[in-house]
């Protein structure tokens, strides 16, 4: 082949070079950025009744901050709540909690629309909703196991092929599982309920919790008597131990789909930038109906 | 159009009369005709009128010593398309025969190209007629055809990567050729052999193809000593694995499910063993492997990113061949043998054996006399077989079969550890895991040479992928969970492809492909919270869908330097009744056949299948690949890609490549909340609508620059690659977050393999460096209060997905092998040392909101692992 062929290709090659350089520059940008700006957190669970709801205002804490920094609330926010046609100014009462300066002019009732406005450091957050019908637990039936049972206590089931990490770090212990059935009068299927069994003595194993059922967020289902069954466990010394007497808080909370999503965010332990239903902040503002029963179980 | 320049050579000299009185002497050997004629006129004083444009295309070989100038000229144009006409006593003219059609006969120069040592047909071999600037590439049957070649003697070059180029003078008379290429540097009678100087791009079947003969791949190292096609391909630019030593193949940042894998033209859905540690593509069982990075021609379809098309060996047609090997992971064998003079057979197998060493079942007992049987079984296997039959010269039939499966069977106590004394005992609390997944392919391929210009290939096939996951967990004496999950996809397909060698400039390929797919999913689970409280699910889903596709493409060579491949693929998908057209255009300009070629492509692709999994369930969908077809809820994905590049060979043995690409995809399924952990025992079940709630429809974009270097000289071989790229995605629709790094976005990736080989020893070192994969990092945390209990929960704040990166990954491996002969067999013993610097790369990170300070919990990669292999070959 003659050198003429090379010469003819030079314009083509010359055109390719800038394309490649441009590509190199273009592909050089690595847009990943963990960022560090804090976000506003707003929570308000509005119930029917004579008392206006509390509003909690917090902010995200940085990665280097301790756990306490995440819990501490903001004291310098401006909070206002409007129920129906009446607006109420709020003041900080401690730990990021805000309450109405004045008592409610009239009790909050089912179907009342409301809006919560929060402003802090130039950031405005707004959430709204309506108050759902009351919910009443009509029955609670705890059924403890007859004897203590052996249980595996393990923090993680993570198996890794890449790292040849086969040890699970599991240990054995004993628990007494307690089965609890709750009944209540259900409404339309547009509502969701969050159930919870909270024994006085806490027990936590991330893996074992999968095989118990201390809480759940479920659609309420159709109108009529509804029931939910859950299981929690109390740790004991050995297989001969009986269930120690303890107090149990049984609760059920009714809300809408946004409420269910927020409760799932709580249980997942991770929230994105737009988690919740509050415009301008992370969090949840919505109507809920709550009923709780405190009882003693054991012996 | 040719420009004809007529040149008169008038050489007048005082000695011309003397010259006429003397005999004419001509002695030329492979001399360009113009030069030979010029020499003749200078020596003889005879004027010769000829077309330089026509004459410079030909070479002449002639020896003449006699008194006749005419005879001397006739000798010079013997077998060339010229005739000699005397105009005057000292003046002649050469008349091209092309101007006289009655004297010219054209033929279809056709034939097969085979491996001289095994008789295997060579797919993708290049056959060229340099004097005419024409060429062809062999198809799946090793067949080539060059229509419109005028009769006479021609210089023919036949080349194939890894084989010596055959440079031969042939006589074109319409008879089919059989060209045998040899991998060794030998000289055979009548054929001049030289090492191939040609560019790979120039030898490729189509522009944009990366064609790698298994013999080349076999010498490249694989992770953990695996002799594995997909593992060795990672050394090429733009190709990587989606993990350290596991994970699917990613081509130009694509997801592993966007690649099409073919064995003998049949799709294979999950080509991986051992949790993606090794692939089903065992290098030694294939005779040809083609990889398309993004810009694949119209004959392929159904995926967005890449195509790996591998052809099983036919079985030796000359003599039996047996090969066996064993390494730390598995043992393997390959048998090839002729059955009859017209048929051959290949059988290969592979199986892991660690279960045989440590045992599958372990009967145990304790001091109280309790007995139990623990199980620690895991193995995988492959079987490949191919029977090839050639009833006559014009047809061939092959039947291929492949079956591979992984089986995991565990029953272990929860407190398992590497301290065998503690776990080899009966236990009340234990888990059982039974997982099995595999592929099965069967195909029959019939190829028929209908005429020298028409070649028909028809394949009838069945391909099935299925997986089962059975789990039983007893974490307490009163709670347990039992689940059984299975998925499968089965293809029954028929495809027919026709090669039409229309002319020297046009090779048209068209075909039709039909496939009927059936997707099955089942899940059954019983979750017992306490003796009187359980819940169960029992779901079954079956979906049928058919796909019909037709394509046409034309490999057009407007000039010897240009190769342009326009094509279009039109497909109809039954589920959702989608009709899609995907046009493509590939082009290549060979600036210099031994030096430089440029290439560019603009292609569009459609993918009707998407792979999804239940991202919430902890009990199932752990190892399965679940494919869902396009339907009313899931539109097919589409992508478009622009790519351009060059291949440059400045000196023999050194090949440099550079490519840039830009790809955009739509309607790809992206995980919704990518940081979602598997936080439920049972997820949303197998209903597609429920699973789709875990995904959003999104867009992907990728762009990058790929540089490659392949240097082979004497005993050295160095293969390096460098890739600078970005792959980003975003959910579709307004208000969605901006572009973010995709799951396996790797802005920088560099690798190098350096090998030194003597006759018996091969030493090599390889290194891999790349950016860490994106990771979703929390920027902080906040507290949330339970509305009923008032309890405070700490929640990690992750403003966006993939907002951070793992640390850069770096690893070096060393390998060495020694070849020797003993007991009438060829042996190869090798050692691979994985991660020689014992660098603990971070391969994953997790975060916990309850930690005192939010810091990543890093999972480290594999430590140093030495692995041995020995291979025996008997012929």
Interface residues (C-beta under 8 A of the other chain):
Chain A: X1 X5 X6 X8 X9 X12 X13 X16 X19 X20 X23 X24 X26 X27 X28 X29 X30 X31 X32 X33 X34 X35 X36 X37 X38 X39 X41 X43 X45 X56 X58 X59 X60 X61 X62 X63 X64 X65 X66 X67 X70 X71 X143 X145 X149 X150 X151 X152 X154 X157 X160 X161 X162 X163 X164 X165 X166 X167 X168 X170 X171 X172 X175 X177 X179 X194 X196 X198 X207 X208 X210 X211 X212 X213 X229 X230 X231 X233 X249 X251 X252 X253 X262 X265 X266 X267 X268 X269 X270 X271 X272 X273 X282 X283 X288 X290 X292
Chain B: X243 X244 X245 X246 X275 X277 X414 X415 X416 X417 X418 X428 X429 X473 X475 X476 X477 X478 X479 X480 X481 X527 X529 X530 X531 X532 X533 X561 X589 X591 X592 X593 X594 X595 X596 X598 X618 X644 X645 X646 X658 X660 X662 X673 X675 X676 X677 X679 X680 X681 X703 X704 X705 X724 X725 X726 X728 X737 X739 X740 X741 X747 X771 X774 X777 X778 X779 X780 X781 X782 X783 X784 X785 X786 X787 X788 X789 X791 X792 X793 X794 X795 X796 X797 X798 X799 X800 X801 X802 X803 X804 X805 X843 X844 X848 X849 X850 X852 X853 X854 X855 X859 X860 X861 X862 X863
